[in-house]
Amino acid sequence: MAADGKVFMLSEQGKVAVLASGGSLEPIVVNDLHDDIYATPAISDGKIYLRTRGWLYCFGLPKS
């Protein structure tokens, strides 16, 4: 999925990679949620929601 000029790639094994859109294929960051991801992520109000087998995560930038 793409948002805020970045591409977010998820694996069923719980890894989330963030790439710059239009840039290199080298990830900016890779996070491991240590849980399986089977649900489709959602974007709302500048936040990304991810559900793993055991948790619901919400990622976003702090309000300035």
Contacts in CASP RR format, 6 or more apart in sequence:
PFRMAT RR
TARGET T0000
AUTHOR 0000-0000-0000
METHOD contacts of the structure
MODEL  1
MAADGKVFMLSEQGKVAVLASGGSLEPIVVNDLHDDIYATPAISDGKIYL
RTRGWLYCFGLPKS
1 7 0 8 1.000
1 8 0 8 1.000
1 41 0 8 1.000
1 43 0 8 1.000
1 48 0 8 1.000
2 8 0 8 1.000
2 21 0 8 1.000
3 43 0 8 1.000
3 46 0 8 1.000
3 48 0 8 1.000
4 46 0 8 1.000
5 20 0 8 1.000
5 21 0 8 1.000
6 18 0 8 1.000
6 19 0 8 1.000
6 20 0 8 1.000
6 21 0 8 1.000
6 28 0 8 1.000
7 18 0 8 1.000
7 19 0 8 1.000
7 20 0 8 1.000
7 21 0 8 1.000
8 16 0 8 1.000
8 17 0 8 1.000
8 18 0 8 1.000
8 41 0 8 1.000
8 48 0 8 1.000
9 16 0 8 1.000
9 17 0 8 1.000
9 18 0 8 1.000
9 19 0 8 1.000
10 16 0 8 1.000
10 17 0 8 1.000
10 37 0 8 1.000
10 41 0 8 1.000
10 50 0 8 1.000
11 37 0 8 1.000
12 36 0 8 1.000
12 37 0 8 1.000
12 38 0 8 1.000
13 36 0 8 1.000
13 37 0 8 1.000
14 32 0 8 1.000
14 33 0 8 1.000
14 34 0 8 1.000
14 35 0 8 1.000
14 36 0 8 1.000
14 37 0 8 1.000
14 52 0 8 1.000
15 30 0 8 1.000
15 31 0 8 1.000
15 32 0 8 1.000
15 33 0 8 1.000
16 30 0 8 1.000
16 31 0 8 1.000
16 32 0 8 1.000
16 33 0 8 1.000
16 37 0 8 1.000
16 50 0 8 1.000
17 27 0 8 1.000
17 29 0 8 1.000
17 30 0 8 1.000
17 31 0 8 1.000
18 27 0 8 1.000
18 28 0 8 1.000
18 29 0 8 1.000
18 30 0 8 1.000
19 25 0 8 1.000
19 26 0 8 1.000
19 27 0 8 1.000
19 28 0 8 1.000
20 28 0 8 1.000
33 50 0 8 1.000
33 52 0 8 1.000
33 55 0 8 1.000
33 57 0 8 1.000
35 52 0 8 1.000
35 53 0 8 1.000
35 54 0 8 1.000
35 55 0 8 1.000
36 52 0 8 1.000
36 53 0 8 1.000
37 50 0 8 1.000
37 51 0 8 1.000
37 52 0 8 1.000
37 53 0 8 1.000
38 51 0 8 1.000
38 53 0 8 1.000
39 50 0 8 1.000
39 51 0 8 1.000
41 48 0 8 1.000
41 49 0 8 1.000
41 50 0 8 1.000
41 51 0 8 1.000
42 48 0 8 1.000
42 49 0 8 1.000
43 49 0 8 1.000
46 60 0 8 1.000
46 61 0 8 1.000
47 58 0 8 1.000
47 59 0 8 1.000
47 60 0 8 1.000
48 58 0 8 1.000
48 59 0 8 1.000
48 60 0 8 1.000
49 56 0 8 1.000
49 57 0 8 1.000
49 58 0 8 1.000
50 56 0 8 1.000
50 57 0 8 1.000
50 59 0 8 1.000
51 57 0 8 1.000
END
